Amino acid sequence: MPTEKNNTELKKLIRGILNLGGFPGSLKVALRGICYLFFFHRNMRIIFIAGIAAFCTGLYLKMKGIELTILCVTITIVFLTEIFNTAIELMIDMRTEQYDRRIQIVKDIAAGVVVLACLNSIAVGIALFLKHIPIQ
């Protein structure tokens, strides 16, 4: 049988789950991180400009909704891999300044993931854009 104490704890739990009061603060922190990447990391600016250019080109060529969706997902994957690569590098650099071959391998792997995402985006771009560009 539920007790008054259990009911009170349950109500607090439900209020905590439904409380969105912390969301604006969380959003502010996330946007601050994205702004940091954009202003202090050249590669993020390059990826951003390339992504916007690709999306605008897709709109100009009147791509179908599913094609634009695929394009947006591909652009987002490149963004995400660069964000994680940068986060990994910053965390490692905060931990130690000494050279360690294992740390270098971790950084190289993280950078390799970005390269794979970029190669994938090129392949997707070719597949999507070639059918919209008339070849003579």
N, C-alpha and C positions, 0 to 999 in steps of 0.2 A: 504494500500500500504506500503511495507517495506521501512523503512528509512535507511539511511547510518548507523545511530547509531545502529539500530536493527540488521543489517547485521554484523556489527563489533562484537556486543555482541554474536550473534549466532556463529560466527567463533571462538571466544574465548572459548565458551562453548564446541564446538565440539573438539577443540584442547585439552581442559582440560580433556575431556572424553577419547580421544585417546592417551593422554600422558602417557607413561609407565615409565617415568623417575623416578617416586617414587617407582616403583616395586622392584628394587634391595635393596633399603633401607628397605622396608617392609619385604622382604624376610630375610634380615639380622636380623631384630628385632625378627621375628618368630623363626629363627634358634637359636638365643641367648636364647630365652625362653625354647626351647626344650632341649638345652644343659644344661641349669640350672636345669631342671627337672631331666635329666639323671645323672648329677654329684652330685646333692645334695639331691635327694630323692630315697631312697633304693627301694621303691615299684616300681618306674618307671624302675629301672634297672632290677628288677625281671620280670616285665611284658615284657620288651624288650627281655630279654634272652629267656623267655618262648615262646614269639611270634616267634622269629627267629628259635628256636628249632622246634616248630610246623610246620612252613613253610618248613624248610629243611627236616623234616620227610615226609611231604606231597610230596615234590619233589622226595625223595628217594623211596617212595612207588608208584611213578608214578601216582599220582592222576590226574584225568581229569581236564581240564581247569575250568569248572564250580565249581568243588570241591575246587580247589585252590582259586578261586575267593571268594567263601563262607568263606573259612578259613581266607583269608586276610581281608574281611569285618568284621568278628568276632574279629580278632586280633585288628583291628583299633577301633572298638567299645570299647574294653577294654582300649586301650590307651586313647581315648577321654574321657571316664568317669573318669579315673585317673587324666587326665590333668584338667578337670573341678573341680573335687574334691579338688585338690591341690590349684587351683586358688581361689575357694570359701574360703577355710581355710585361705589362705594368706590374702585375703581381710578382712575377719572378724578379724584376729589377728592384722592387721594394725589399725583397727578401735577402738578396745578396748582391754585392758588386764584384765578387770574385768570379773569375772565369771557371766554368765547369762544363766539360764536354756534354754531360747529360742535359744540362740546362739548355745548351745550344741546340741539342737535338729536339727538345720540346719546342723551342721557338721555331726551329725549321719546320717541324711538323705542322704547327699552327699556321705558319705562312704558306705551307703547301696546301692546306685546306682552302685558303683563299684563292690560290692559283687554280685549283680544281674547280671551284665555284665560278671563277672568271672564264675558264675554258668551257664549262657547261653553258654559261650565259652567251658566249660567242656562238656555240652550236645551236642553241635555241633561237638566237637572233637571226642566224642564217636561215634556219628552217622557217621562221615566221616572216621575215622581210623579203626573202627571195621571191616568193610567190606573189608579192604585191608590187614588185619593181619590174616594169617591162624591160625585157632584154631583147636587143635588136640583133 
